[in-house]
């Protein structure tokens, strides 16, 4: 996009570009920490620093976490701002009981079961191990604040693994990001992707949900779920499992049904989700009477927003003559509207 902005709007655009650089830096630092050294900070390190400096352990942990990320909050004013703007608001201590009281975790027990490449297992967060616990929060000035949590004690949660790699788990991030889809579900519901059946469990508990049809491609996952988990669901009679490819089902079968609500959860996380999200959005028009909802859509839209931002910054077809146009193009509403039209990933 060719920018033709007045001086005031140009200043706003320059500020937004600077903010995007901050977002990118924080994302890179967090990705390295969470993927490479998530258990670097120990309980002893936190307590020793808290005693030495005379601050609460939460403050000591944030200081250690900032340093482990590579931020120099002593000598660099910019790094101090990053800590204040991103970590002070996005990193918080969580209480295990707040999550363990979830009805699914209270009801369903998990055996050590395996079927082919899939297995049920128990995974843990160690004390002071940070993790993503919700979708990022976008501020009015364009900051993308990652939502991170940690516990001060070992936290265990059920998971399903494919060839040793976690595919789905019932942990704080999944619990948080499932709440809105569960609240919105109504009538005859179709869920694309089975996982551990968390969404199916909670939606089947709702009085305004008549049925839950789960579309899952892998027969081994269906077998494990059917043998060990589904029998424990109080409203299992509402739930039906269909073995099918999600995209094939959405294109050829869903339009012929009376589905009121469809929930799509086919990706592991943001890293693999956007192409699948965009592909599925193009199929919505085939079922105009069905309301669609997507797991971590806000996070996926943040990835799409980065693509649009890069196109604006690097130049392309068309002209932009006001900063308000840029704001519109980067809004969630605009991004949702253009998602079905985005056919190629860049």
N, C-alpha and C positions, 0 to 999 in steps of 0.2 A: 504494500500500500504506500502510495506517495503521500507524505505528510505536508500539508500546507496550513500551519498553525500560526495564530498570532502569538505575540511574545508571552502573554500570560499562559496560554494553553501549552506552549512549548516548554515553559518552566514546569508545568504539571507533568508533562510527558517525561521530561528529564528526571523528575523525582520518582516517577513510576519505574523508569528503567533502573534507577539506583536501588529501589526497593526489590525489584526482581533479582538483581545481583545478590542482595542479601538472602532472599529466599533460596536461590540456587546454592549459595555457600552453606547455609544451614542444612539444606537437604543433603549435600555431599558429605558434610561432617557427620551427620546423624546416620546416614547409610553406612558409612565405614564403621562407626562404633557399633551399631546394632548388628551388623553382619559379621564383623571380624572380632570384636573384643567386648561382647555384651556383659561379661562377668568380670571385667577388669577391677571394678570398685568393690571392695569387700566391706563387711560390717565393721571389721576392726579399723580399717582406714577411716571410715566415717566417724566412729566414736573417738579415735585418737585425735583427729583434727578438731572435732567439736570441743573436746576437753582442753586442747592446747590453746585454741583461739577464744574459747568461752562463748560459743554460739550454739543455737539449737542444731540438732542433727540434720534437720531438713536443709538448713543453710549450708552446713558443712558438706552435705551430699551434693548440692547444686554447685558449690565451688569446685569440688573434685570432678564432677561431671563436666563442667565447663573446661577445666584444664585437660581432662582426658580427650575431649573433642578437639583440642588444639587451640582453644581461645586463650589469648594472653590478656586477661582482665586487669593485670597490674600495670602494664606499660601501654596498652592500646585502648584509646578511647572508643574506637570503633567496635572492638571486641566487647568492651563493657556494655555498649549499647545493644549489641546482639544478645548478650546474656539477659539484659533487662527486658528487651522487647520480645524475645522468643522463649527463653527458658523460664524466666520468672513467671510467665503466664501460662506456659504450655507444659511444664513438668510438675507433677503433683504426687504426693503420697496417697496410696489407696489402702483401703481396709478390706481384708479378705472376706469378712462376713457380709459386706455389701454385695459381693458377687456370688458367694456360696449359697445365699438364700434364694437364688433363682430357682423357679419351680422345676425346670428341667434337671438341674443338678441335684435337687432334693429328691427327685423321683427315679431317675435312671441310674443304674449301676452298670459298670463296664467290665466285662471279662477280658482276659488276655486272649483274644481270638484273632485268627488269621485265615485268609482265603486268597491264595495266589499271591499277588503283589501287594495286597491290601492287608492291613492289620489295625486292630484297636490297641491303644497304648495310653500310658499316663505320662505326661510331660510336666516339667517344673520351671518356674521362675525362681531363681535364687534371690536371697536378700540383696536389695539395691541393684538388681538387674533391670534396666529400663526397657520399656516396650511401648509400642503404639497402642493406645487405648481408645481411640475414637478418630473420626475424620478430622482433617485439619480445619482450623477456624480462620476464615478470611476476614481481615479487617477492612475498614472503609478506605484506607490508603494503599491497599493491595498486598499487605503482608499475609503470608500463608503460615499460620502458627501451628506446628505439629503438636498433636495432643499425646503426651507421653505420661506413663504412670510407672510406679514401682511399689514393691512391698518391702517391709523390713523383716519379713520372715519368708520361709520357703512356701511357695504357692503351687499347688498341684492341680492339673486340669486334664480332662480327657481329650484325646485326639485320634484321628485316623490318619495313617501314613500309607503312602503309595511308594513302593520300592525304597522305603526308609526315609522318605521326605514327607514332612507334615503337609497334608492337604487341607484339613479342616480341624478346628479345635474349638471347644467351648471355653473361651477365655475372655477377659474383659473387652478386648476390641470387638470380637464377634458378638458378644452380648450387647454392647453399646450400639453397634451399627445395625443390629437386627431390630431394634425397638420400633423405629418408625415404620418399616415394612409390616411388622406384626400388627401395629395399631391400625394401619391402613387396610389390611386384608379383610375381605367381606365376601359373602355369597359363596359361589363355586370358585375355588382357588386352584390355580395351577402353579407349581413350583418347579423351576428348571434347575436341577442339581440337588442331590440328596444329602451328601455329607454325613453328618451324624443325626440328621433329622431334627435339628433344633427349631428351624422355622416351622416344620410340619407339626411338631409337638405343640408349640405355643398357639399357632393358628387354629389347630383342631380343638383347643380349649375354649375358643371364643364362641359365644352363643350365636353371633351373627355370621358365622362361617358354616356353610352347609356341608361342604366336602373339600378335601385337599388331595389333588392329584399330583404326584411327584414324578417328574420325568428324569430318568437316570439312564445313562448309556451303559455303564459297567455292570455286568451281572454279578460279579464278586461282591461289589459294594451292596447291591440289593440283597444278596444272600446273607451277608453279615448283618445288615440292618434287620432283615426279616426274622432271622433266627434269634438274635440277642437283644435288640433294642425295641423294635415295634411292639412285642408282647408286653412291654412295661408301660406303654402309652395308655393313659386312662381313656382317651377317645379314639382309639385305634380304628374303630369301625368307620370313622370318617375318612380314613387315609387309604389311598390307592396308589400303588407303585406301577409305573409304566416303563418298561425297558425300551428306550428309543434315543436316537440322537436328538439333542435339544433343538438344533436349527431345522432339522427335517420335520420334527413335530410342530414347531412354530409355524412353518411354512405350509404344511399340508393337513395337519390334524386340528390344531387349535382353532383355525377359522370356522371349522365345522361344529364346534362345541358351544356350550352356553356359559363359558368361563366369564366370570365377573372381574376377576383379579388375577394377574400373573406376576410372579416374583422370579427374577432371574439372578442366579448366583452360580456362575460357571467358571469363575476365575479364582486364582489363588490370592492375588492381591493387586495393587496398582500396577506392578511391573508387567503383568500379562493381561490385565483386564481391559485396557482401552480398545484394542482391535476387536475383541469379542463383543464388547458393549456396543461399538459402532455398528458391527455386523447385525446384532440383534435389533437395534433400533430401526434398521431398514425393514424389518419384518412386521413392525407394529401395525402398519397400515392395513395388513391383511386381516386383522381382527379389531375393527373399529369399536366394537362394543365392550372390549376388554380393557381394563385399566392396568397399565404396566408400571412396575416398580423394580429398581435395580439395586443390588447390594453395592455399598460404598460408591454410589453414583456421584456424590459430592467430590470424593477423592478422584474419581475418573474424570470428572469435568475439570478439575485442577490441571490434569495432564493435557486435556484438550485446550484449556486456556493458555498453557505454555506454548502450544503449537500456534495458536492464533496470535499470541503476543510476538512470537518470532517472525511470523509473516508480516505483521505490521512494522516491526523494527527493521527487517531486512529489505522491505520493499516488495511490491507485487502489483497485481492488476487493481486499478481503482484509485481513488483519491479520498483522503480524510481531511476535513477542513475544521474540525473542532474536537476538543478533548472529550466532549460528551459522547461523540460517536465511538471513541475508543472505549469509554466506560461501558457503553451498551454492548459492544462486541466482546467484552471480557466478562459480562455478567452471566450468571448461571442460566437465566431464562433464555438468553440469546444462544448460548452454547447448547442447551437442550434442543432448541429449535433447529440448529444446523447439524446436529449429530447424525440424523438419518441421511444427510446429504454428503457426509464426509466418507469417501470411498477409498481413499488411499492414505496410508500412514506415511508421514515424512520423517 
